[in-house]
Amino acid sequence: MIAVTTMKCACESCTCQVSIADAIKENDKYYCSQACADGHVKGKGCGHQSCICG
């Protein structure tokens, strides 16, 4: 069995890979930042270099 340790952020427009151990978990989905987990309600991106989400 292979253990998954990283995955794409659950935010559709985000290009980040997130460590499951460090991710923000909301509704059984893993996000790279609170902005992504909140659905960018304030129009704020995740802030990670070269990512255009938000």
mmCIF entry with sequence, helices, sheets and N, C-alpha, C, O atoms, coordinates in Angstrom:
data_MODEL
# 
_entry.id   MODEL 
# 
_entity.id                         1 
_entity.type                       polymer 
_entity.pdbx_number_of_molecules   1 
# 
_entity_poly.entity_id                      1 
_entity_poly.type                           'polypeptide(L)' 
_entity_poly.nstd_linkage                   no 
_entity_poly.nstd_monomer                   no 
_entity_poly.pdbx_seq_one_letter_code       MIAVTTMKCACESCTCQVSIADAIKENDKYYCSQACADGHVKGKGCGHQSCICG 
_entity_poly.pdbx_seq_one_letter_code_can   MIAVTTMKCACESCTCQVSIADAIKENDKYYCSQACADGHVKGKGCGHQSCICG 
_entity_poly.pdbx_strand_id                 A 
# 
loop_
_entity_poly_seq.entity_id 
_entity_poly_seq.num 
_entity_poly_seq.mon_id 
_entity_poly_seq.hetero 
1 1  MET n 
1 2  ILE n 
1 3  ALA n 
1 4  VAL n 
1 5  THR n 
1 6  THR n 
1 7  MET n 
1 8  LYS n 
1 9  CYS n 
1 10 ALA n 
1 11 CYS n 
1 12 GLU n 
1 13 SER n 
1 14 CYS n 
1 15 THR n 
1 16 CYS n 
1 17 GLN n 
1 18 VAL n 
1 19 SER n 
1 20 ILE n 
1 21 ALA n 
1 22 ASP n 
1 23 ALA n 
1 24 ILE n 
1 25 LYS n 
1 26 GLU n 
1 27 ASN n 
1 28 ASP n 
1 29 LYS n 
1 30 TYR n 
1 31 TYR n 
1 32 CYS n 
1 33 SER n 
1 34 GLN n 
1 35 ALA n 
1 36 CYS n 
1 37 ALA n 
1 38 ASP n 
1 39 GLY n 
1 40 HIS n 
1 41 VAL n 
1 42 LYS n 
1 43 GLY n 
1 44 LYS n 
1 45 GLY n 
1 46 CYS n 
1 47 GLY n 
1 48 HIS n 
1 49 GLN n 
1 50 SER n 
1 51 CYS n 
1 52 ILE n 
1 53 CYS n 
1 54 GLY n 
# 
_struct_asym.id          A 
_struct_asym.entity_id   1 
# 
_struct_conf.conf_type_id            HELX_P 
_struct_conf.id                      HELX_P1 
_struct_conf.pdbx_PDB_helix_id       AA1 
_struct_conf.beg_label_comp_id       GLN 
_struct_conf.beg_label_asym_id       A 
_struct_conf.beg_label_seq_id        34 
_struct_conf.pdbx_beg_PDB_ins_code   ? 
_struct_conf.end_label_comp_id       ALA 
_struct_conf.end_label_asym_id       A 
_struct_conf.end_label_seq_id        37 
_struct_conf.pdbx_end_PDB_ins_code   ? 
_struct_conf.beg_auth_comp_id        GLN 
_struct_conf.beg_auth_asym_id        A 
_struct_conf.beg_auth_seq_id         34 
_struct_conf.end_auth_comp_id        ALA 
_struct_conf.end_auth_asym_id        A 
_struct_conf.end_auth_seq_id         37 
_struct_conf.pdbx_PDB_helix_class    1 
_struct_conf.details                 ? 
_struct_conf.pdbx_PDB_helix_length   4 
# 
_struct_conf_type.id          HELX_P 
_struct_conf_type.criteria    ? 
_struct_conf_type.reference   ? 
# 
loop_
_struct_sheet.id 
_struct_sheet.type 
_struct_sheet.number_strands 
_struct_sheet.details 
AA1 ? 2 ? 
AA2 ? 2 ? 
# 
loop_
_struct_sheet_order.sheet_id 
_struct_sheet_order.range_id_1 
_struct_sheet_order.range_id_2 
_struct_sheet_order.offset 
_struct_sheet_order.sense 
AA1 1 2 ? anti-parallel 
AA2 1 2 ? anti-parallel 
# 
loop_
_struct_sheet_range.sheet_id 
_struct_sheet_range.id 
_struct_sheet_range.beg_label_comp_id 
_struct_sheet_range.beg_label_asym_id 
_struct_sheet_range.beg_label_seq_id 
_struct_sheet_range.pdbx_beg_PDB_ins_code 
_struct_sheet_range.end_label_comp_id 
_struct_sheet_range.end_label_asym_id 
_struct_sheet_range.end_label_seq_id 
_struct_sheet_range.pdbx_end_PDB_ins_code 
_struct_sheet_range.beg_auth_comp_id 
_struct_sheet_range.beg_auth_asym_id 
_struct_sheet_range.beg_auth_seq_id 
_struct_sheet_range.end_auth_comp_id 
_struct_sheet_range.end_auth_asym_id 
_struct_sheet_range.end_auth_seq_id 
AA1 1 THR A 6  ? LYS A 8  ? THR A 6  LYS A 8  
AA1 2 GLN A 17 ? SER A 19 ? GLN A 17 SER A 19 
AA2 1 ILE A 24 ? GLU A 26 ? ILE A 24 GLU A 26 
AA2 2 LYS A 29 ? TYR A 31 ? LYS A 29 TYR A 31 
# 
loop_
_atom_site.group_PDB 
_atom_site.id 
_atom_site.type_symbol 
_atom_site.label_atom_id 
_atom_site.label_alt_id 
_atom_site.label_comp_id 
_atom_site.label_asym_id 
_atom_site.label_entity_id 
_atom_site.label_seq_id 
_atom_site.pdbx_PDB_ins_code 
_atom_site.Cartn_x 
_atom_site.Cartn_y 
_atom_site.Cartn_z 
_atom_site.occupancy 
_atom_site.B_iso_or_equiv 
_atom_site.pdbx_formal_charge 
_atom_site.auth_seq_id 
_atom_site.auth_comp_id 
_atom_site.auth_asym_id 
_atom_site.auth_atom_id 
_atom_site.pdbx_PDB_model_num 
ATOM 1   N N  . MET A 1 1  ? 0.827   -1.166 0.000  1.00 0.00 ? 1  MET A N  1 
ATOM 2   C CA . MET A 1 1  ? 0.000   0.000  0.000  1.00 0.00 ? 1  MET A CA 1 
ATOM 3   C C  . MET A 1 1  ? 0.887   1.251  0.000  1.00 0.00 ? 1  MET A C  1 
ATOM 4   O O  . MET A 1 1  ? 1.887   1.309  0.715  1.00 0.00 ? 1  MET A O  1 
ATOM 5   N N  . ILE A 1 2  ? 0.514   2.245  -0.804 1.00 0.00 ? 2  ILE A N  1 
ATOM 6   C CA . ILE A 1 2  ? 1.250   3.503  -0.891 1.00 0.00 ? 2  ILE A CA 1 
ATOM 7   C C  . ILE A 1 2  ? 0.495   4.575  -0.117 1.00 0.00 ? 2  ILE A C  1 
ATOM 8   O O  . ILE A 1 2  ? -0.703  4.773  -0.316 1.00 0.00 ? 2  ILE A O  1 
ATOM 9   N N  . ALA A 1 3  ? 1.205   5.258  0.760  1.00 0.00 ? 3  ALA A N  1 
ATOM 10  C CA . ALA A 1 3  ? 0.590   6.329  1.540  1.00 0.00 ? 3  ALA A CA 1 
ATOM 11  C C  . ALA A 1 3  ? 0.731   7.648  0.794  1.00 0.00 ? 3  ALA A C  1 
ATOM 12  O O  . ALA A 1 3  ? 1.823   8.000  0.346  1.00 0.00 ? 3  ALA A O  1 
ATOM 13  N N  . VAL A 1 4  ? -0.353  8.361  0.662  1.00 0.00 ? 4  VAL A N  1 
ATOM 14  C CA . VAL A 1 4  ? -0.342  9.672  0.026  1.00 0.00 ? 4  VAL A CA 1 
ATOM 15  C C  . VAL A 1 4  ? 0.045   10.704 1.086  1.00 0.00 ? 4  VAL A C  1 
ATOM 16  O O  . VAL A 1 4  ? -0.562  10.759 2.155  1.00 0.00 ? 4  VAL A O  1 
ATOM 17  N N  . THR A 1 5  ? 1.059   11.521 0.786  1.00 0.00 ? 5  THR A N  1 
ATOM 18  C CA . THR A 1 5  ? 1.497   12.535 1.741  1.00 0.00 ? 5  THR A CA 1 
ATOM 19  C C  . THR A 1 5  ? 1.279   13.957 1.228  1.00 0.00 ? 5  THR A C  1 
ATOM 20  O O  . THR A 1 5  ? 1.215   14.897 2.020  1.00 0.00 ? 5  THR A O  1 
ATOM 21  N N  . THR A 1 6  ? 1.166   14.120 -0.087 1.00 0.00 ? 6  THR A N  1 
ATOM 22  C CA . THR A 1 6  ? 0.880   15.428 -0.673 1.00 0.00 ? 6  THR A CA 1 
ATOM 23  C C  . THR A 1 6  ? -0.202  15.289 -1.734 1.00 0.00 ? 6  THR A C  1 
ATOM 24  O O  . THR A 1 6  ? -0.384  14.226 -2.328 1.00 0.00 ? 6  THR A O  1 
ATOM 25  N N  . MET A 1 7  ? -0.915  16.388 -1.957 1.00 0.00 ? 7  MET A N  1 
ATOM 26  C CA . MET A 1 7  ? -1.944  16.394 -2.984 1.00 0.00 ? 7  MET A CA 1 
ATOM 27  C C  . MET A 1 7  ? -2.185  17.826 -3.428 1.00 0.00 ? 7  MET A C  1 
ATOM 28  O O  . MET A 1 7  ? -1.713  18.761 -2.782 1.00 0.00 ? 7  MET A O  1 
ATOM 29  N N  . LYS A 1 8  ? -2.914  18.009 -4.523 1.00 0.00 ? 8  LYS A N  1 
ATOM 30  C CA . LYS A 1 8  ? -3.270  19.334 -4.992 1.00 0.00 ? 8  LYS A CA 1 
ATOM 31  C C  . LYS A 1 8  ? -4.256  19.949 -4.015 1.00 0.00 ? 8  LYS A C  1 
ATOM 32  O O  . LYS A 1 8  ? -5.140  19.265 -3.498 1.00 0.00 ? 8  LYS A O  1 
ATOM 33  N N  . CYS A 1 9  ? -4.104  21.231 -3.765 1.00 0.00 ? 9  CYS A N  1 
ATOM 34  C CA . CYS A 1 9  ? -5.047  21.966 -2.933 1.00 0.00 ? 9  CYS A CA 1 
ATOM 35  C C  . CYS A 1 9  ? -6.453  21.773 -3.512 1.00 0.00 ? 9  CYS A C  1 
ATOM 36  O O  . CYS A 1 9  ? -6.627  21.751 -4.730 1.00 0.00 ? 9  CYS A O  1 
ATOM 37  N N  . ALA A 1 10 ? -7.438  21.637 -2.649 1.00 0.00 ? 10 ALA A N  1 
ATOM 38  C CA . ALA A 1 10 ? -8.813  21.377 -3.094 1.00 0.00 ? 10 ALA A CA 1 
ATOM 39  C C  . ALA A 1 10 ? -9.463  22.580 -3.778 1.00 0.00 ? 10 ALA A C  1 
ATOM 40  O O  . ALA A 1 10 ? -10.516 22.437 -4.400 1.00 0.00 ? 10 ALA A O  1 
ATOM 41  N N  . CYS A 1 11 ? -8.864  23.740 -3.674 1.00 0.00 ? 11 CYS A N  1 
ATOM 42  C CA . CYS A 1 11 ? -9.366  24.937 -4.364 1.00 0.00 ? 11 CYS A CA 1 
ATOM 43  C C  . CYS A 1 11 ? -9.181  24.743 -5.869 1.00 0.00 ? 11 CYS A C  1 
ATOM 44  O O  . CYS A 1 11 ? -8.071  24.469 -6.325 1.00 0.00 ? 11 CYS A O  1 
ATOM 45  N N  . GLU A 1 12 ? -10.255 24.882 -6.638 1.00 0.00 ? 12 GLU A N  1 
ATOM 46  C CA . GLU A 1 12 ? -10.194 24.609 -8.078 1.00 0.00 ? 12 GLU A CA 1 
ATOM 47  C C  . GLU A 1 12 ? -9.206  25.486 -8.822 1.00 0.00 ? 12 GLU A C  1 
ATOM 48  O O  . GLU A 1 12 ? -8.530  25.005 -9.731 1.00 0.00 ? 12 GLU A O  1 
ATOM 49  N N  . SER A 1 13 ? -9.101  26.767 -8.463 1.00 0.00 ? 13 SER A N  1 
ATOM 50  C CA . SER A 1 13 ? -8.224  27.670 -9.204 1.00 0.00 ? 13 SER A CA 1 
ATOM 51  C C  . SER A 1 13 ? -6.785  27.679 -8.692 1.00 0.00 ? 13 SER A C  1 
ATOM 52  O O  . SER A 1 13 ? -5.921  28.320 -9.290 1.00 0.00 ? 13 SER A O  1 
ATOM 53  N N  . CYS A 1 14 ? -6.526  26.986 -7.606 1.00 0.00 ? 14 CYS A N  1 
ATOM 54  C CA . CYS A 1 14 ? -5.199  26.950 -6.990 1.00 0.00 ? 14 CYS A CA 1 
ATOM 55  C C  . CYS A 1 14 ? -4.322  25.898 -7.665 1.00 0.00 ? 14 CYS A C  1 
ATOM 56  O O  . CYS A 1 14 ? -4.796  24.824 -8.033 1.00 0.00 ? 14 CYS A O  1 
ATOM 57  N N  . THR A 1 15 ? -3.046  26.219 -7.820 1.00 0.00 ? 15 THR A N  1 
ATOM 58  C CA . THR A 1 15 ? -2.106  25.276 -8.434 1.00 0.00 ? 15 THR A CA 1 
ATOM 59  C C  . THR A 1 15 ? -1.152  24.655 -7.411 1.00 0.00 ? 15 THR A C  1 
ATOM 60  O O  . THR A 1 15 ? -0.239  23.921 -7.788 1.00 0.00 ? 15 THR A O  1 
ATOM 61  N N  . CYS A 1 16 ? -1.351  24.938 -6.140 1.00 0.00 ? 16 CYS A N  1 
ATOM 62  C CA . CYS A 1 16 ? -0.438  24.481 -5.084 1.00 0.00 ? 16 CYS A CA 1 
ATOM 63  C C  . CYS A 1 16 ? -0.594  22.996 -4.759 1.00 0.00 ? 16 CYS A C  1 
ATOM 64  O O  . CYS A 1 16 ? -1.681  22.423 -4.832 1.00 0.00 ? 16 CYS A O  1 
ATOM 65  N N  . GLN A 1 17 ? 0.536   22.405 -4.398 1.00 0.00 ? 17 GLN A N  1 
ATOM 66  C CA . GLN A 1 17 ? 0.561   21.079 -3.810 1.00 0.00 ? 17 GLN A CA 1 
ATOM 67  C C  . GLN A 1 17 ? 0.642   21.296 -2.305 1.00 0.00 ? 17 GLN A C  1 
ATOM 68  O O  . GLN A 1 17 ? 1.360   22.181 -1.840 1.00 0.00 ? 17 GLN A O  1 
ATOM 69  N N  . VAL A 1 18 ? -0.078  20.504 -1.558 1.00 0.00 ? 18 VAL A N  1 
ATOM 70  C CA . VAL A 1 18 ? -0.117  20.691 -0.107 1.00 0.00 ? 18 VAL A CA 1 
ATOM 71  C C  . VAL A 1 18 ? 0.211   19.381 0.599  1.00 0.00 ? 18 VAL A C  1 
ATOM 72  O O  . VAL A 1 18 ? -0.251  18.311 0.202  1.00 0.00 ? 18 VAL A O  1 
ATOM 73  N N  . SER A 1 19 ? 1.014   19.485 1.653  1.00 0.00 ? 19 SER A N  1 
ATOM 74  C CA . SER A 1 19 ? 1.302   18.340 2.504  1.00 0.00 ? 19 SER A CA 1 
ATOM 75  C C  . SER A 1 19 ? 0.068   18.069 3.344  1.00 0.00 ? 19 SER A C  1 
ATOM 76  O O  . SER A 1 19 ? -0.456  18.983 3.980  1.00 0.00 ? 19 SER A O  1 
ATOM 77  N N  . ILE A 1 20 ? -0.395  16.859 3.360  1.00 0.00 ? 20 ILE A N  1 
ATOM 78  C CA . ILE A 1 20 ? -1.581  16.518 4.145  1.00 0.00 ? 20 ILE A CA 1 
ATOM 79  C C  . ILE A 1 20 ? -1.371  16.830 5.624  1.00 0.00 ? 20 ILE A C  1 
ATOM 80  O O  . ILE A 1 20 ? -2.302  17.242 6.315  1.00 0.00 ? 20 ILE A O  1 
ATOM 81  N N  . ALA A 1 21 ? -0.153  16.634 6.100  1.00 0.00 ? 21 ALA A N  1 
ATOM 82  C CA . ALA A 1 21 ? 0.151   16.901 7.502  1.00 0.00 ? 21 ALA A CA 1 
ATOM 83  C C  . ALA A 1 21 ? 0.045   18.386 7.847  1.00 0.00 ? 21 ALA A C  1 
ATOM 84  O O  . ALA A 1 21 ? -0.282  18.733 8.983  1.00 0.00 ? 21 ALA A O  1 
ATOM 85  N N  . ASP A 1 22 ? 0.317   19.264 6.883  1.00 0.00 ? 22 ASP A N  1 
ATOM 86  C CA . ASP A 1 22 ? 0.312   20.711 7.127  1.00 0.00 ? 22 ASP A CA 1 
ATOM 87  C C  . ASP A 1 22 ? -0.929  21.411 6.582  1.00 0.00 ? 22 ASP A C  1 
ATOM 88  O O  . ASP A 1 22 ? -1.096  22.613 6.788  1.00 0.00 ? 22 ASP A O  1 
ATOM 89  N N  . ALA A 1 23 ? -1.788  20.690 5.900  1.00 0.00 ? 23 ALA A N  1 
ATOM 90  C CA . ALA A 1 23 ? -2.940  21.290 5.231  1.00 0.00 ? 23 ALA A CA 1 
ATOM 91  C C  . ALA A 1 23 ? -4.005  21.767 6.208  1.00 0.00 ? 23 ALA A C  1 
ATOM 92  O O  . ALA A 1 23 ? -4.076  21.325 7.355  1.00 0.00 ? 23 ALA A O  1 
ATOM 93  N N  . ILE A 1 24 ? -4.825  22.681 5.715  1.00 0.00 ? 24 ILE A N  1 
ATOM 94  C CA . ILE A 1 24 ? -6.021  23.103 6.444  1.00 0.00 ? 24 ILE A CA 1 
ATOM 95  C C  . ILE A 1 24 ? -7.148  22.221 5.943  1.00 0.00 ? 24 ILE A C  1 
ATOM 96  O O  . ILE A 1 24 ? -7.466  22.234 4.754  1.00 0.00 ? 24 ILE A O  1 
ATOM 97  N N  . LYS A 1 25 ? -7.754  21.456 6.835  1.00 0.00 ? 25 LYS A N  1 
ATOM 98  C CA . LYS A 1 25 ? -8.793  20.507 6.449  1.00 0.00 ? 25 LYS A CA 1 
ATOM 99  C C  . LYS A 1 25 ? -10.168 21.109 6.731  1.00 0.00 ? 25 LYS A C  1 
ATOM 100 O O  . LYS A 1 25 ? -10.484 21.467 7.866  1.00 0.00 ? 25 LYS A O  1 
ATOM 101 N N  . GLU A 1 26 ? -10.969 21.212 5.689  1.00 0.00 ? 26 GLU A N  1 
ATOM 102 C CA . GLU A 1 26 ? -12.338 21.720 5.789  1.00 0.00 ? 26 GLU A CA 1 
ATOM 103 C C  . GLU A 1 26 ? -13.243 20.787 4.987  1.00 0.00 ? 26 GLU A C  1 
ATOM 104 O O  . GLU A 1 26 ? -12.958 20.509 3.823  1.00 0.00 ? 26 GLU A O  1 
ATOM 105 N N  . ASN A 1 27 ? -14.305 20.310 5.576  1.00 0.00 ? 27 ASN A N  1 
ATOM 106 C CA . ASN A 1 27 ? -15.275 19.441 4.893  1.00 0.00 ? 27 ASN A CA 1 
ATOM 107 C C  . ASN A 1 27 ? -14.602 18.264 4.185  1.00 0.00 ? 27 ASN A C  1 
ATOM 108 O O  . ASN A 1 27 ? -14.949 17.929 3.053  1.00 0.00 ? 27 ASN A O  1 
ATOM 109 N N  . ASP A 1 28 ? -13.642 17.644 4.860  1.00 0.00 ? 28 ASP A N  1 
ATOM 110 C CA . ASP A 1 28 ? -12.905 16.486 4.342  1.00 0.00 ? 28 ASP A CA 1 
ATOM 111 C C  . ASP A 1 28 ? -12.100 16.783 3.090  1.00 0.00 ? 28 ASP A C  1 
ATOM 112 O O  . ASP A 1 28 ? -11.808 15.873 2.314  1.00 0.00 ? 28 ASP A O  1 
ATOM 113 N N  . LYS A 1 29 ? -11.732 18.052 2.878  1.00 0.00 ? 29 LYS A N  1 
ATOM 114 C CA . LYS A 1 29 ? -10.874 18.452 1.766  1.00 0.00 ? 29 LYS A CA 1 
ATOM 115 C C  . LYS A 1 29 ? -9.665  19.157 2.339  1.00 0.00 ? 29 LYS A C  1 
ATOM 116 O O  . LYS A 1 29 ? -9.727  19.731 3.426  1.00 0.00 ? 29 LYS A O  1 
ATOM 117 N N  . TYR A 1 30 ? -8.547  19.113 1.596  1.00 0.00 ? 30 TYR A N  1 
ATOM 118 C CA . TYR A 1 30 ? -7.290  19.671 2.068  1.00 0.00 ? 30 TYR A CA 1 
ATOM 119 C C  . TYR A 1 30 ? -6.914  20.910 1.263  1.00 0.00 ? 30 TYR A C  1 
ATOM 120 O O  . TYR A 1 30 ? -6.902  20.888 0.032  1.00 0.00 ? 30 TYR A O  1 
ATOM 121 N N  . TYR A 1 31 ? -6.604  22.002 1.987  1.00 0.00 ? 31 TYR A N  1 
ATOM 122 C CA . TYR A 1 31 ? -6.293  23.281 1.370  1.00 0.00 ? 31 TYR A CA 1 
ATOM 123 C C  . TYR A 1 31 ? -4.915  23.765 1.806  1.00 0.00 ? 31 TYR A C  1 
ATOM 124 O O  . TYR A 1 31 ? -4.440  23.418 2.888  1.00 0.00 ? 31 TYR A O  1 
ATOM 125 N N  . CYS A 1 32 ? -4.275  24.571 0.952  1.00 0.00 ? 32 CYS A N  1 
ATOM 126 C CA . CYS A 1 32 ? -2.939  25.087 1.260  1.00 0.00 ? 32 CYS A CA 1 
ATOM 127 C C  . CYS A 1 32 ? -2.976  26.313 2.143  1.00 0.00 ? 32 CYS A C  1 
ATOM 128 O O  . CYS A 1 32 ? -1.973  26.655 2.769  1.00 0.00 ? 32 CYS A O  1 
ATOM 129 N N  . SER A 1 33 ? -4.121  26.985 2.206  1.00 0.00 ? 33 SER A N  1 
ATOM 130 C CA . SER A 1 33 ? -4.213  28.218 2.993  1.00 0.00 ? 33 SER A CA 1 
ATOM 131 C C  . SER A 1 33 ? -5.641  28.425 3.477  1.00 0.00 ? 33 SER A C  1 
ATOM 132 O O  . SER A 1 33 ? -6.579  27.804 2.978  1.00 0.00 ? 33 SER A O  1 
ATOM 133 N N  . GLN A 1 34 ? -5.785  29.299 4.447  1.00 0.00 ? 34 GLN A N  1 
ATOM 134 C CA . GLN A 1 34 ? -7.125  29.603 4.952  1.00 0.00 ? 34 GLN A CA 1 
ATOM 135 C C  . GLN A 1 34 ? -7.949  30.312 3.880  1.00 0.00 ? 34 GLN A C  1 
ATOM 136 O O  . GLN A 1 34 ? -9.161  30.114 3.804  1.00 0.00 ? 34 GLN A O  1 
ATOM 137 N N  . ALA A 1 35 ? -7.301  31.140 3.047  1.00 0.00 ? 35 ALA A N  1 
ATOM 138 C CA . ALA A 1 35 ? -8.019  31.838 1.975  1.00 0.00 ? 35 ALA A CA 1 
ATOM 139 C C  . ALA A 1 35 ? -8.679  30.836 1.027  1.00 0.00 ? 35 ALA A C  1 
ATOM 140 O O  . ALA A 1 35 ? -9.831  31.018 0.633  1.00 0.00 ? 35 ALA A O  1 
ATOM 141 N N  . CYS A 1 36 ? -7.960  29.791 0.665  1.00 0.00 ? 36 CYS A N  1 
ATOM 142 C CA . CYS A 1 36 ? -8.535  28.749 -0.205 1.00 0.00 ? 36 CYS A CA 1 
ATOM 143 C C  . CYS A 1 36 ? -9.657  28.005 0.517  1.00 0.00 ? 36 CYS A C  1 
ATOM 144 O O  . CYS A 1 36 ? -10.709 27.748 -0.069 1.00 0.00 ? 36 CYS A O  1 
ATOM 145 N N  . ALA A 1 37 ? -9.441  27.666 1.766  1.00 0.00 ? 37 ALA A N  1 
ATOM 146 C CA . ALA A 1 37 ? -10.450 26.935 2.539  1.00 0.00 ? 37 ALA A CA 1 
ATOM 147 C C  . ALA A 1 37 ? -11.733 27.746 2.697  1.00 0.00 ? 37 ALA A C  1 
ATOM 148 O O  . ALA A 1 37 ? -12.827 27.184 2.738  1.00 0.00 ? 37 ALA A O  1 
ATOM 149 N N  . ASP A 1 38 ? -11.593 29.072 2.784  1.00 0.00 ? 38 ASP A N  1 
ATOM 150 C CA . ASP A 1 38 ? -12.753 29.951 2.943  1.00 0.00 ? 38 ASP A CA 1 
ATOM 151 C C  . ASP A 1 38 ? -13.431 30.279 1.611  1.00 0.00 ? 38 ASP A C  1 
ATOM 152 O O  . ASP A 1 38 ? -14.453 30.965 1.592  1.00 0.00 ? 38 ASP A O  1 
ATOM 153 N N  . GLY A 1 39 ? -12.880 29.803 0.513  1.00 0.00 ? 39 GLY A N  1 
ATOM 154 C CA . GLY A 1 39 ? -13.472 30.072 -0.802 1.00 0.00 ? 39 GLY A CA 1 
ATOM 155 C C  . GLY A 1 39 ? -13.169 31.466 -1.318 1.00 0.00 ? 39 GLY A C  1 
ATOM 156 O O  . GLY A 1 39 ? -13.909 31.994 -2.148 1.00 0.00 ? 39 GLY A O  1 
ATOM 157 N N  . HIS A 1 40 ? -12.081 32.074 -0.833 1.00 0.00 ? 40 HIS A N  1 
ATOM 158 C CA . HIS A 1 40 ? -11.642 33.399 -1.283 1.00 0.00 ? 40 HIS A CA 1 
ATOM 159 C C  . HIS A 1 40 ? -12.743 34.443 -1.129 1.00 0.00 ? 40 HIS A C  1 
ATOM 160 O O  . HIS A 1 40 ? -12.926 35.294 -1.999 1.00 0.00 ? 40 HIS A O  1 
ATOM 161 N N  . VAL A 1 41 ? -13.472 34.374 -0.021 1.00 0.00 ? 41 VAL A N  1 
ATOM 162 C CA . VAL A 1 41 ? -14.593 35.280 0.210  1.00 0.00 ? 41 VAL A CA 1 
ATOM 163 C C  . VAL A 1 41 ? -14.169 36.751 0.252  1.00 0.00 ? 41 VAL A C  1 
ATOM 164 O O  . VAL A 1 41 ? -14.983 37.631 -0.031 1.00 0.00 ? 41 VAL A O  1 
ATOM 165 N N  . LYS A 1 42 ? -12.946 37.023 0.591  1.00 0.00 ? 42 LYS A N  1 
ATOM 166 C CA . LYS A 1 42 ? -12.467 38.407 0.628  1.00 0.00 ? 42 LYS A CA 1 
ATOM 167 C C  . LYS A 1 42 ? -11.628 38.739 -0.601 1.00 0.00 ? 42 LYS A C  1 
ATOM 168 O O  . LYS A 1 42 ? -10.974 39.781 -0.646 1.00 0.00 ? 42 LYS A O  1 
ATOM 169 N N  . GLY A 1 43 ? -11.645 37.853 -1.599 1.00 0.00 ? 43 GLY A N  1 
ATOM 170 C CA . GLY A 1 43 ? -10.893 38.085 -2.819 1.00 0.00 ? 43 GLY A CA 1 
ATOM 171 C C  . GLY A 1 43 ? -9.396  37.917 -2.680 1.00 0.00 ? 43 GLY A C  1 
ATOM 172 O O  . GLY A 1 43 ? -8.637  38.284 -3.578 1.00 0.00 ? 43 GLY A O  1 
ATOM 173 N N  . LYS A 1 44 ? -8.972  37.368 -1.570 1.00 0.00 ? 44 LYS A N  1 
ATOM 174 C CA . LYS A 1 44 ? -7.555  37.188 -1.289 1.00 0.00 ? 44 LYS A CA 1 
ATOM 175 C C  . LYS A 1 44 ? -7.064  35.848 -1.818 1.00 0.00 ? 44 LYS A C  1 
ATOM 176 O O  . LYS A 1 44 ? -7.709  34.823 -1.601 1.00 0.00 ? 44 LYS A O  1 
ATOM 177 N N  . GLY A 1 45 ? -5.922  35.846 -2.514 1.00 0.00 ? 45 GLY A N  1 
ATOM 178 C CA . GLY A 1 45 ? -5.312  34.613 -2.983 1.00 0.00 ? 45 GLY A CA 1 
ATOM 179 C C  . GLY A 1 45 ? -4.572  33.904 -1.861 1.00 0.00 ? 45 GLY A C  1 
ATOM 180 O O  . GLY A 1 45 ? -4.512  34.402 -0.737 1.00 0.00 ? 45 GLY A O  1 
ATOM 181 N N  . CYS A 1 46 ? -4.016  32.757 -2.162 1.00 0.00 ? 46 CYS A N  1 
ATOM 182 C CA . CYS A 1 46 ? -3.316  31.987 -1.127 1.00 0.00 ? 46 CYS A CA 1 
ATOM 183 C C  . CYS A 1 46 ? -1.973  32.601 -0.763 1.00 0.00 ? 46 CYS A C  1 
ATOM 184 O O  . CYS A 1 46 ? -1.433  32.340 0.312  1.00 0.00 ? 46 CYS A O  1 
ATOM 185 N N  . GLY A 1 47 ? -1.435  33.420 -1.664 1.00 0.00 ? 47 GLY A N  1 
ATOM 186 C CA . GLY A 1 47 ? -0.181  34.099 -1.365 1.00 0.00 ? 47 GLY A CA 1 
ATOM 187 C C  . GLY A 1 47 ? 1.061   33.314 -1.713 1.00 0.00 ? 47 GLY A C  1 
ATOM 188 O O  . GLY A 1 47 ? 2.170   33.794 -1.477 1.00 0.00 ? 47 GLY A O  1 
ATOM 189 N N  . HIS A 1 48 ? 0.916   32.130 -2.263 1.00 0.00 ? 48 HIS A N  1 
ATOM 190 C CA . HIS A 1 48 ? 2.086   31.340 -2.631 1.00 0.00 ? 48 HIS A CA 1 
ATOM 191 C C  . HIS A 1 48 ? 2.619   31.781 -3.991 1.00 0.00 ? 48 HIS A C  1 
ATOM 192 O O  . HIS A 1 48 ? 1.851   32.100 -4.898 1.00 0.00 ? 48 HIS A O  1 
ATOM 193 N N  . GLN A 1 49 ? 3.923   31.794 -4.116 1.00 0.00 ? 49 GLN A N  1 
ATOM 194 C CA . GLN A 1 49 ? 4.575   32.272 -5.329 1.00 0.00 ? 49 GLN A CA 1 
ATOM 195 C C  . GLN A 1 49 ? 4.078   31.524 -6.563 1.00 0.00 ? 49 GLN A C  1 
ATOM 196 O O  . GLN A 1 49 ? 3.962   30.298 -6.547 1.00 0.00 ? 49 GLN A O  1 
ATOM 197 N N  . SER A 1 50 ? 3.796   32.240 -7.598 1.00 0.00 ? 50 SER A N  1 
ATOM 198 C CA . SER A 1 50 ? 3.354   31.775 -8.913 1.00 0.00 ? 50 SER A CA 1 
ATOM 199 C C  . SER A 1 50 ? 1.948   31.150 -8.930 1.00 0.00 ? 50 SER A C  1 
ATOM 200 O O  . SER A 1 50 ? 1.570   30.540 -9.930 1.00 0.00 ? 50 SER A O  1 
ATOM 201 N N  . CYS A 1 51 ? 1.183   31.285 -7.868 1.00 0.00 ? 51 CYS A N  1 
ATOM 202 C CA . CYS A 1 51 ? -0.186  30.780 -7.864 1.00 0.00 ? 51 CYS A CA 1 
ATOM 203 C C  . CYS A 1 51 ? -1.133  31.946 -8.122 1.00 0.00 ? 51 CYS A C  1 
ATOM 204 O O  . CYS A 1 51 ? -0.949  33.032 -7.571 1.00 0.00 ? 51 CYS A O  1 
ATOM 205 N N  . ILE A 1 52 ? -2.144  31.724 -8.956 1.00 0.00 ? 52 ILE A N  1 
ATOM 206 C CA . ILE A 1 52 ? -3.043  32.814 -9.356 1.00 0.00 ? 52 ILE A CA 1 
ATOM 207 C C  . ILE A 1 52 ? -4.473  32.635 -8.809 1.00 0.00 ? 52 ILE A C  1 
ATOM 208 O O  . ILE A 1 52 ? -5.415  33.227 -9.334 1.00 0.00 ? 52 ILE A O  1 
ATOM 209 N N  . CYS A 1 53 ? -4.627  31.835 -7.775 1.00 0.00 ? 53 CYS A N  1 
ATOM 210 C CA . CYS A 1 53 ? -5.972  31.613 -7.246 1.00 0.00 ? 53 CYS A CA 1 
ATOM 211 C C  . CYS A 1 53 ? -6.501  32.862 -6.573 1.00 0.00 ? 53 CYS A C  1 
ATOM 212 O O  . CYS A 1 53 ? -5.753  33.796 -6.285 1.00 0.00 ? 53 CYS A O  1 
ATOM 213 N N  . GLY A 1 54 ? -7.778  32.866 -6.332 1.00 0.00 ? 54 GLY A N  1 
ATOM 214 C CA . GLY A 1 54 ? -8.358  34.001 -5.631 1.00 0.00 ? 54 GLY A CA 1 
ATOM 215 C C  . GLY A 1 54 ? -9.439  34.565 -6.406 1.00 0.00 ? 54 GLY A C  1 
ATOM 216 O O  . GLY A 1 54 ? -10.061 35.538 -5.981 1.00 0.00 ? 54 GLY A O  1 
# 
